Amino acid sequence: MDTQLSILIVDDVSTVRGFLKQTLMHLGIENVTEAATASQCINECKTTAFNIIFLDVELPDGDGKDLIAQINELNPQTNVVMASAHSDVEEIKEAINLGAKGYVVKPFNPKRIALILNKFYPELNCL
């Protein structure tokens, strides 16, 4: 398995970041970075071109949907996956229209995360 994927988890709740990081590492992804705020996310994106960013919709210093354009401008090849506790269809449509490539509803389960990884990188064969 290619463990060279670089993933950024952006969520203000440390337990959410921790669970997602553990899940990714269990799936063989070792290069996982965490950010708790929108500004940390943008700073990370300025120094690293991530393959996938799991981006929380609600951050203490901004709206995750507002970050999509900035991330896509810095790293157009990054797959932004919005993460939210709400599965509101309009919110999902809006995120996709803004440039997100996926959407996952919290609480995450490992199979859902594996499906997302397989969507972007089928060669990983995470399932």
N, C-alpha and C positions, 0 to 999 in steps of 0.2 A: 504494500500500500504506500502511496505517495504521502509522506508526512510533511512535505514541504509547503503545504497550504498554510497561508497566513490568515488568521481570523481575529477580528476585533469584536469584543462584546461590549456594548454600550448600554448600561443600565445603572440607575442610581441605587438599586437594592443589591447589596453585596451577596446575599444568599442566592439571588437569581443568577448573578454573574458566576458564583461558585458552582452552582448546579450545572449550568450550561457548560462551563469550562470542564468540569468532571466528565460530563457526557461526551464532549468533543474528544477529550483525551482517551476515554474508553473506546471511542471509534477510531483511534489511531492518529488524531490530529494533535501535534505537540506544540505547534507555534500559535499560541493563543494569548492575546493581549486583552487587558481589561481597561475600561474607562467608565467613570461614574457620572460625567457631565458632558454637555454638548461641547464645551470649550476643550476638554481633554480629548474628545473624539476628533475634533478638527486638528488639534496639535499632533495627534498620532497619525492622522491621514497625511499631514504635511511631510512626515518622515518615512512613512511606510505605505506601500501600495498593497493593501489587503486584498485577498481573494474574495472573502465574504465578510460583511459586517452585519451582526445582529444588532439592530438599533431600536431601542425602546422609544415609544411614541412620546411618553411624558418624562421629561428630564427637568431637574431643578432649575436649570438656566436656559431652557428653551424647549421648543417643540421638535421632536425627532423628524417630523415631516419637513420642517424647514431646513434640516441639515442635508436632506437627500441631494438637493441641487449642488450644495457646496462640496459634498463628497464626490459626486459625479464629475464635477469640474476638476477637482484635484486628481481623481483617479477614475477615469471613465470605465475602466475594465472591472471595477469592484462591483460585486453583487451585493446590493443592499437588501437585507431582509428585515422588514419592520416587525417589531415584537410588541404586543399589547395584551392587556388583560381583557380587552373588549373585542368582540368579534363583529363589530358594526360594519355592515356591508358597505355603507357609504365611506367610512373611514378607510377601509381596505381599498376601495376603488380610487379614492383620492391619493393614497400612498403609491399605488401602482401608476397612476397618471403623473405623479411627480417624479417618477423614475425608479421606484423600488422594484426589485425583481422578484420579491416574494413577501409573504406575510405569515407569521406564526402567532398563535394565541397562547398566552400563558394560562395555566402552568404548562411548561413544555413537557413532552415526554420523549425519551430517547429515540423511539421509532420515528417520531415526527422530525426530529433533528436529522436523523439518518436519511430520511426521504428528501429533505432540503439539500443535504450534501450531494446525494445521488442526482438530484435534478441538475445541479450545476457541474458536477464532476462524476459522471456515471462510471468512470474507470475506477473510482474508489471502491465501488461495490460494498457500501457500508451495511447493507441489510443482511 
